[in-house]
Amino acid sequence: MKPAWIATWAELPDRDPVGAFIEDIDLVVIRNDKDHSVLYGRCLHRGALLACGHVPGRNIVCELHEWDYRIDSGVSSYDNKEQLKRFAS
């Protein structure tokens, strides 16, 4: 698989989700200070795009029903058995 280009570090706004669509997969990229995460980009609750959500603190929150996921692990705060896949970058 050929690596995909999404953005440079300087182009990623801090704590403002950025969406990408790579090989038929929705992704969300979140910069958090000097770190970042690339997660599966759809909420597991209702399938909304997480790039349309917001990042208060350490979670990304879906705009549809306020479902949230840890940006460092993808684990849902509502149901710890639900976890967004995390991708290498």
N, C-alpha and C positions, 0 to 999 in steps of 0.2 A: 504494500500500500504506500502510495506517495504521500509525504507529509503535506498537510494543508496549511495555507497561510491565512490567518484570521486578522491579526493586527500586530503592530509593534507595541512594545511596553508603553511608550509615551502616548500612544493612541488610546489605551485602555483607561477609561475614567475610574477613579477609585470608588468602590462600593456602588457602582452603577452597572447592572448586568448588561452584557453584550451578547446578542444571539448570533449563531452561525448555523449553517446547514451544510454538513459534510457527509458525503456518501449516503444520502437519504436518512441522516440522523440529525435531529435538532439538538443543538448544544447550547449551553450558556456558559460564558466566561465571566468570572468575577475576580477583579483585582481587589486585594485587601492589604493596604499598606505595601509592604515589600514582598508579599506572597500572592498567589493566585490559585484558582481552581477552575477546572473545566469539567462540567457535569452534564449528564443527560438533561436536555433542555425542556422537558415537559413534566408538569406536575403529575405525580402518580395518583392523585386524588381525582382530578377531572380532566387532565390532559392539556391544561392551558400552557401557553408558552411562558416559561420562567423569565425570559428576557424582558417581559413586560412587567415583572414584579419589582420589588425593591429590597434593599439590603440594610436593615437596621441592626447594627451590631454584627454578630457572627452567623446570622441566618439569612437565607434568601427566602422571601415571602411571596407566594403566589398572589397575584392581584384578584383572582376569581373568588376564592373562599378563605384567604389568609392562611393556607396550609404552608408550613415552613420547613426548611431543611438546613442543616448545618453546612456552611460553605466549605468547611475543611474535610468533611466525610460524606456528605450527601444524605445522612441519616435524618429521618423525619422526627420532629419533636412530638408530633401527635401519635405516631405509631412507630416505635423504634425498629420494628421488623421491616418497615418500608425504607428503602435506601436508593437514591439516585446513583446510577453508575458514574464513577469518576474516571476520567480519561487522562492519559499522560499528555504532557505538552512540553 
